[in-house]
Amino acid sequence: MGRNDSDERDEALPEMIRMLKDPDRGVRVNAVYALGPFGTLDGSIVPLLINALKGKEAALHAPAVRSLGKIKTDDAMRGLIEGLRNKDREVRNAAMGAFRSIGRPAVPTLTKALQDNDPVVAERAAEALRQIKGG
């Protein structure tokens, strides 16, 4: 009996998760990118990506945001708000791009972020909403 995509995914996913702890930074970055497409298939992926985004290793922040943007769930979008908080312009721009890509489904998350205690996050959420609404 032949193997199917589900079997291959079930074997690949634990390997990608293990790669997040690889000593080679490039391997870790690639693992973060590779996890994005699995985010809607496995509920453990979004928390892993949010941890990568909030972690100390700056090289993982933008890839984590880009992967979260591909997942497009409510949890992933809440994680993207962390991308708006990031001090690195590339990460913030990636979060803005992810919200633009998600479009209208991101409006509730961004609207809630308008009330964020951090005025910079609220400002970035307002900008993302303007971009989504085309203004």
N, C-alpha and C positions, 0 to 999 in steps of 0.2 A: 504494500500500500504506500502511495506517495506522500511526501510531506506537503503541507499546505502553508500559506502565508502566516496563519495563526501560530503554527508550530515554530516557524522561524522567528516570529516576533517574540514568542514566549522564551525562546533561548537567547535572543539578542538583547532583550531588555535588561536582564540581570547583569549581563556583561557591560552594557553601557553605564549602568548604575555603579558597577565596580570601577569603571574607568574614571569616575568623578574623583576618586582618591588616588589615581595614578600619580607617581612622582613627576611625570613629564607634564608641564603646563599645557603644551599643545594638545596632548591627549585629553586633558580635562576640558579644554575649550571645545574640542570636537565633540566630546560626549555631551556637553550642554546643548550644542546645536542639534545633535542627533536625537536628543530626547524630545524636542518639540513636537514632532509628528505623533509621538506616542501619548501625548498628554490627554487626549480625549479618550484613549483606550484604557488608561490605567490611572486611577485616582492618586497614586503616590507620586506621580511625576511633578505636578504643580508645586507641592511643598518642597521638593528637591530643587526645583528651579528658583523658587523664592529664596531658599537658603543660599543658593549660589549668588543670587542678586544682592542679598543683604550681607554676604560674607566679606571677609577681609581681602579676598583675592580679586582685585580690580579687573583683571583680564577676563573674568567670568561674568561680569555685570552686564555688559552689552549683549553678549550671546544669550544670557538668560532672559533678558527683556525680549529679544527677537523670538526666542522659542515660546515664551509666554504669549506673545502676540499671535502666534500660529494656533494656539490652543483655543482662544476666544471664549472660554467659559467665564462665569462670574468670578470664580476663585482666581483664575489667571488674570482677569482684568483688575481685581483688587491688588494682585501682585504687581501689575504694571504701575499702579500708583506709587509703589516704592521706587520705580524707575524715575518717576517725576521728581522724587526727593533727592536723587543721586547728585553728587557734586560734579560729576564728570559730564561734560556737554554731550559727548557721544552717547552716553547712556540715556540722558534726558531726551535727546533727539530720537533715539531708537524707540523710547516709550511713546513719544508723540506720534511717530510713524506707525507704531503698532495700533494706537488708538484710531488714527485715520484709516488704517486698513480694516479695522473691525467695523468702523462706521457707526451707524445708528444704535446697534446693540450696546455700544460703550456709553451712550448718553446717560443712563442711570448711574453708572459708576462715577463718571466724571462730574455729574451734577452733585452727587454726594461729596465728592472731593472739593467742591467749591466752599464747603464748610470746614475744611481741614484747619487744624490749629496752626499749621505752618502756612503763612501767607504766600510763600513762593509756590508751594504745591497748589494752593487755590488758584493762583495766577496762571500756572501752567495748565491746570484743568480747564480754566476759562478759555485759554488759547486753543487747546485741543477741541473744545466744544465749538469754537468759532470755525476751526478748520473743517470739522465734520459737517457743520451746517452750511459751509460754503461762504462764510463771511469773514 
